[in-house]
Every structure is written in structure tokens, then in C-alpha cells.
Amino acid sequence: MPQRTPYQPHGTGIYRRELSVSRTEQGAIGELVDVFHHFRARVVVRDGVVAGVAAESVRSPWSTCREAESLIGRLAGMPLAPSLRAAGRYTPMRAQCTHMFDAAALAIARLGRGLGDVVYSIAIPDRREGRTRATLARDGEPLLDWTLDQNRIDSPAPYAGRHIVGGGLADWAEARLDADLAEGALLLQRACLISGGRRLDLESFARARDVPGGPVGSCHTYSDEPLRRATRMVGSVRNLTDAKGPLAQES
């Protein structure tokens, strides 16, 4: 019988996320690992077009998440594009496992930019009185370091005064920043949203529909019919506060 993951109380831990892309002969593999998830997406490209995407659920929070492996193939036929958001414009992200989709979208964007392997490492300590510091490194080198107060980035410029939600941060980043910074900013924005899951002992909820404030309508599991069936994959959470080295080793 799987054992519940001991909950590290909110306010004492660090949310960590790692996204990577590895080039292959046929395209690339995107991978996402964090406290709650571990997904891989293998992207095959022919003549500048996504010929196919196959995903693997290494570690997923709900019983229905794996069902999205059959949905990620909807990206087939998409022309390569350099934006992280291009995949979501081609097929609705909210019908997918969004984290599986994130892995595929990053791989596609990197292929669209003609770039090679990359590893993004993100750390966001639990908020205290609404404040925290969110950092992102690329291939071990610091790239972004935001001080957050609730939903607002306090520093540094030019991010200061921008909002994580509801302020058009993604549009602004892609319009005003160079491609490397824009890619990093979108990844860090997304992680800031997901890091809030550390507020709850998620493995104490047997069913997804019982989680207070659950993101109804945001993904495959939290859509109407799957949400009625989704049960907890006990033991899927990882306490990564003290993690050293690649997060995939923790899965």
C-alpha cells in the first residue's frame, strides 16, 4: 500500500521546479519535474512541423492525469514557432495536462528557435506575510531574481510593478524582452502560480474534487467528467527543499 508523503508545513519549505530540453535526432525531449509532478514529452519534427508528440507520466498527482498522454498528440501538425505560448494557440492547453503540455511546449519553442539542450532550475520559498523571492537559473547560471509581494513583482526593474496574474505579464515579456529573458519570465511566472500548492497537504485529499480552491476548468483532470473520477496517487509529492542536483533523481 503506497504511503502518504509526509507534509512539510507551509512556511518551512521551498517549491522547486526544473524544466529541461534534450535534443534528439528526430526532435527533442522536454521534461518537467517539481514538488507535485514529473512528466516527459518526446517531440518529433519533420520539415519544420511537429509530426508527433508522445508523453510519459513518471509521477502524477491524480489517477486521471495519465489519460492526457493520449491528448498531447493534438499538437501534431503544428508549425514550429519560437514562443512558449505557440503550442497553446495551436490546441487548447486547458484540455490537456497542463504540466505535460508545458514540457512539450518548451521543447517545441526551443526547436522553433533552433537551440540546443537547456536546463531551467526554479526555487520559490514559501511565502511569509505574502512575500517571497523567486529565482530562475539557466544551465546553472542565474537569470531571474524576483521579489514578490502577493501578486506583484516588487523588484527588480524592468519587472517591478508587473503582476503574476491579471497584468498581461506574458504579453509584455514577449513584446519587450529578448527571447531568452522572455522564455525565462514565462517559466518563472508559471512556477509562481503552481508554488501555491504548497499551502495544502494535498495527499490528505483522496479525491481531486475535495481540494478547496481546486483549479476547476484548468486542465484535463479538473474538467467535468474526469473530476468526478480523479483520485489521489498517494506518494506522488516530493519534499524538495533540500534537494541537491537534478530533480529527476528525486522521482
Solvent accessible surface area in square Angstrom, and as a share of the most:
residue,aa,sasa,rsa
1,M,212,0.95
2,P,88,0.55
3,Q,140,0.62
4,R,123,0.45
5,T,20,0.11
6,P,106,0.67
7,Y,75,0.29
8,Q,45,0.20
9,P,77,0.48
10,H,55,0.25
11,G,17,0.17
12,T,80,0.47
13,G,4,0.04
14,I,41,0.21
15,Y,1,0.00
16,R,55,0.20
17,R,3,0.01
18,E,24,0.11
19,L,2,0.01
20,S,22,0.14
21,V,2,0.01
22,S,53,0.34
23,R,109,0.40
24,T,44,0.26
25,E,184,0.83
26,Q,113,0.50
27,G,5,0.05
28,A,0,0.00
29,I,35,0.18
30,G,0,0.00
31,E,29,0.13
32,L,0,0.00
33,V,3,0.02
34,D,0,0.00
35,V,3,0.02
36,F,12,0.05
37,H,13,0.06
38,H,2,0.01
39,F,0,0.00
40,R,80,0.29
41,A,0,0.00
42,R,120,0.44
43,V,1,0.00
44,V,28,0.16
45,V,31,0.18
46,R,152,0.55
47,D,148,0.77
48,G,37,0.36
49,V,56,0.32
50,V,1,0.00
51,A,39,0.30
52,G,20,0.19
53,V,16,0.09
54,A,64,0.50
55,A,17,0.13
56,E,85,0.38
57,S,4,0.03
58,V,50,0.28
59,R,11,0.04
60,S,4,0.02
61,P,10,0.07
62,W,17,0.06
63,S,45,0.29
64,T,1,0.01
65,C,10,0.06
66,R,112,0.41
67,E,64,0.28
68,A,0,0.00
69,E,58,0.26
70,S,96,0.62
71,L,30,0.15
72,I,1,0.01
73,G,34,0.32
74,R,122,0.44
75,L,0,0.00
76,A,42,0.32
77,G,39,0.37
78,M,4,0.02
79,P,80,0.50
80,L,48,0.24
81,A,27,0.21
82,P,83,0.52
83,S,24,0.15
84,L,24,0.12
85,R,69,0.25
86,A,14,0.11
87,A,1,0.01
88,G,31,0.29
89,R,155,0.57
90,Y,95,0.36
91,T,11,0.07
92,P,92,0.58
93,M,65,0.29
94,R,151,0.55
95,A,38,0.30
96,Q,0,0.00
97,C,9,0.06
98,T,13,0.07
99,H,23,0.10
100,M,0,0.00
101,F,2,0.01
102,D,19,0.10
103,A,1,0.01
104,A,0,0.00
105,A,7,0.05
106,L,1,0.00
107,A,0,0.00
108,I,1,0.01
109,A,0,0.00
110,R,15,0.05
111,L,17,0.08
112,G,28,0.27
113,R,56,0.20
114,G,60,0.57
115,L,58,0.29
116,G,36,0.35
117,D,94,0.49
118,V,2,0.01
119,V,57,0.33
120,Y,0,0.00
121,S,47,0.30
122,I,4,0.02
123,A,22,0.17
124,I,3,0.02
125,P,54,0.34
126,D,14,0.07
127,R,47,0.17
128,R,163,0.59
129,E,170,0.76
130,G,11,0.10
131,R,103,0.38
132,T,15,0.09
133,R,139,0.51
134,A,0,0.00
135,T,40,0.23
136,L,2,0.01
137,A,23,0.18
138,R,66,0.24
139,D,85,0.44
140,G,64,0.61
141,E,120,0.54
142,P,119,0.75
143,L,46,0.23
144,L,8,0.04
145,D,55,0.29
146,W,1,0.00
147,T,41,0.24
148,L,0,0.00
149,D,31,0.16
150,Q,113,0.50
151,N,55,0.28
152,R,93,0.34
153,I,0,0.00
154,D,46,0.24
155,S,46,0.30
156,P,60,0.38
157,A,85,0.66
158,P,75,0.47
159,Y,11,0.04
160,A,48,0.37
161,G,44,0.42
162,R,78,0.28
163,H,71,0.32
164,I,6,0.03
165,V,82,0.47
166,G,84,0.80
167,G,37,0.35
168,G,40,0.39
169,L,3,0.01
170,A,16,0.13
171,D,87,0.45
172,W,28,0.10
173,A,0,0.00
174,E,58,0.26
175,A,80,0.62
176,R,178,0.65
177,L,27,0.14
178,D,87,0.45
179,A,59,0.45
180,D,48,0.25
181,L,50,0.25
182,A,8,0.06
183,E,11,0.05
184,G,0,0.00
185,A,0,0.00
186,L,17,0.08
187,L,12,0.06
188,L,0,0.00
189,Q,30,0.13
190,R,49,0.18
191,A,0,0.00
192,C,8,0.05
193,L,83,0.41
194,I,32,0.16
195,S,12,0.08
196,G,33,0.32
197,G,21,0.21
198,R,13,0.05
199,R,129,0.47
200,L,60,0.30
201,D,34,0.18
202,L,29,0.14
203,E,8,0.04
204,S,60,0.39
205,F,45,0.19
206,A,72,0.56
207,R,98,0.36
208,A,0,0.00
209,R,119,0.43
210,D,58,0.30
211,V,16,0.09
212,P,79,0.50
213,G,83,0.80
214,G,18,0.17
215,P,72,0.46
216,V,105,0.60
217,G,40,0.39
218,S,24,0.15
219,C,21,0.12
220,H,27,0.12
221,T,5,0.03
222,Y,12,0.05
223,S,40,0.25
224,D,110,0.57
225,E,80,0.36
226,P,11,0.07
227,L,25,0.12
228,R,151,0.55
229,R,107,0.39
230,A,1,0.01
231,T,64,0.37
232,R,19,0.07
233,M,72,0.32
234,V,57,0.33
235,G,24,0.23
236,S,7,0.05
237,V,18,0.10
238,R,61,0.22
239,N,68,0.35
240,L,4,0.02
241,T,23,0.14
242,D,115,0.59
243,A,19,0.15
244,K,158,0.67
245,G,53,0.51
246,P,68,0.43
247,L,10,0.05
248,A,40,0.31
249,Q,134,0.60
250,E,66,0.29
251,S,51,0.33
